[in-house]
Amino acid sequence: FWATMPLVGWGSYAPEPFGTSCTLDWRLAQISVAGQSFVMAILFFCLIFPTGIIVFSYVMIIFKVNSSAKEISHFDTRNKNSHSLEMKLT
């Protein structure tokens, strides 16, 4: 989706400084509203949003491991050592 948007007119591509490949046209992004919106959309949907989902998922995993280890530790005192091991592993 994001690679085809410059082909339909939203943003554009330009050669890299060394001419070996293409990248976003950063000059157009500085002078055009469409270019700026394209760069901002890519920044949000391809970097910030996925990173937020990854961080949220890992935080929820850590909370789940903590809560399940606390529940298990109430049943058996031997699991207190395994709880610290699980926390180090997480």
C-alpha contacts under 8 A as a table, 3 or more apart, distances in Angstrom:
res1	aa1	res2	aa2	distance
1	F	4	T	5.46
1	F	5	M	6.51
2	W	5	M	5.44
2	W	6	P	7.94
2	W	42	I	7.44
3	A	6	P	6.86
3	A	7	L	7.91
4	T	7	L	5.21
4	T	8	V	6.83
5	M	8	V	5.35
5	M	9	G	6.53
5	M	10	W	5.39
5	M	11	G	6.91
6	P	9	G	5.03
6	P	10	W	4.86
6	P	11	G	4.74
6	P	12	S	4.53
6	P	13	Y	6.73
7	L	10	W	7.40
7	L	12	S	7.30
9	G	12	S	7.04
10	W	34	A	5.99
10	W	35	G	6.76
10	W	38	F	6.46
11	G	24	L	7.58
11	G	25	D	7.41
11	G	28	L	7.66
11	G	29	A	7.41
11	G	34	A	6.06
11	G	35	G	4.50
11	G	36	Q	7.87
11	G	38	F	5.58
11	G	39	V	7.66
12	S	24	L	6.08
12	S	25	D	5.54
12	S	28	L	7.55
12	S	35	G	7.23
13	Y	22	C	6.22
13	Y	23	T	5.49
13	Y	24	L	4.60
13	Y	25	D	4.88
14	A	22	C	5.44
14	A	23	T	5.63
14	A	24	L	6.00
14	A	25	D	4.88
15	P	18	F	7.81
15	P	19	G	5.40
15	P	20	T	7.36
15	P	21	S	5.86
15	P	22	C	4.29
15	P	23	T	6.12
15	P	25	D	7.96
16	E	19	G	5.00
16	E	20	T	6.47
16	E	21	S	5.67
16	E	22	C	5.35
16	E	23	T	5.97
18	F	21	S	7.93
19	G	22	C	7.51
25	D	28	L	5.51
25	D	29	A	6.44
25	D	35	G	7.95
26	W	29	A	4.85
26	W	30	Q	6.41
27	R	30	Q	5.29
27	R	31	I	6.76
28	L	31	I	5.29
28	L	32	S	5.59
28	L	35	G	5.76
28	L	36	Q	7.91
29	A	32	S	5.53
29	A	33	V	7.22
29	A	34	A	7.44
29	A	35	G	4.05
29	A	36	Q	4.59
29	A	38	F	7.90
29	A	39	V	6.95
30	Q	35	G	7.28
30	Q	36	Q	6.56
31	I	35	G	7.62
31	I	36	Q	7.87
32	S	35	G	5.11
32	S	36	Q	6.20
33	V	36	Q	5.02
33	V	37	S	6.05
34	A	37	S	5.16
34	A	38	F	6.11
35	G	38	F	5.10
35	G	39	V	6.27
36	Q	39	V	5.23
36	Q	40	M	6.12
37	S	40	M	5.05
37	S	41	A	5.95
38	F	41	A	5.11
38	F	42	I	6.17
39	V	42	I	5.15
39	V	43	L	6.05
40	M	43	L	4.96
40	M	44	F	6.16
41	A	44	F	5.20
41	A	45	F	5.87
41	A	46	C	7.89
42	I	45	F	5.33
42	I	46	C	5.26
42	I	47	L	7.29
43	L	46	C	5.68
43	L	47	L	5.37
43	L	48	I	6.46
44	F	47	L	5.63
44	F	48	I	4.82
44	F	49	F	5.74
45	F	48	I	6.40
45	F	49	F	5.32
45	F	50	P	6.99
46	C	49	F	6.64
46	C	50	P	6.39
47	L	50	P	5.72
47	L	51	T	5.97
48	I	51	T	5.20
48	I	52	G	6.03
49	F	52	G	5.10
49	F	53	I	6.34
50	P	53	I	5.09
50	P	54	I	6.23
51	T	54	I	5.08
51	T	55	V	6.15
52	G	55	V	5.19
52	G	56	F	6.00
53	I	56	F	5.12
53	I	57	S	6.03
54	I	57	S	5.15
54	I	58	Y	6.27
55	V	58	Y	5.25
55	V	59	V	6.16
56	F	59	V	5.16
56	F	60	M	6.18
57	S	60	M	5.16
57	S	61	I	6.21
58	Y	61	I	4.98
58	Y	62	I	6.25
59	V	62	I	5.14
59	V	63	F	6.26
60	M	63	F	5.03
60	M	64	K	6.07
61	I	64	K	5.06
61	I	65	V	6.15
62	I	65	V	5.14
62	I	66	N	6.15
62	I	90	T	6.86
63	F	66	N	5.06
63	F	67	S	6.15
64	K	67	S	5.18
64	K	68	S	6.00
65	V	68	S	5.26
65	V	69	A	5.94
65	V	86	E	7.81
65	V	87	M	7.73
66	N	69	A	5.24
66	N	70	K	6.19
66	N	87	M	7.53
67	S	70	K	5.12
67	S	71	E	6.24
68	S	71	E	5.06
68	S	72	I	6.18
69	A	72	I	5.11
69	A	73	S	6.00
69	A	83	H	5.75
70	K	73	S	5.08
70	K	74	H	6.60
70	K	83	H	7.81
71	E	74	H	5.58
71	E	75	F	7.34
72	I	75	F	5.49
72	I	76	D	6.80
72	I	79	N	7.13
73	S	76	D	5.39
73	S	77	T	6.03
73	S	78	R	7.71
73	S	79	N	5.41
73	S	80	K	5.86
73	S	83	H	7.57
74	H	77	T	7.08
76	D	79	N	5.85
76	D	80	K	7.97
77	T	80	K	5.85
78	R	81	N	6.52
78	R	82	S	7.57
79	N	82	S	4.91
79	N	83	H	6.02
80	K	83	H	5.01
80	K	84	S	6.69
81	N	84	S	5.44
81	N	85	L	6.39
82	S	85	L	4.84
82	S	86	E	6.00
83	H	86	E	5.06
83	H	87	M	6.22
84	S	87	M	5.04
84	S	88	K	6.23
85	L	88	K	5.16
85	L	89	L	6.14
86	E	89	L	4.94
86	E	90	T	6.03
87	M	90	T	5.06
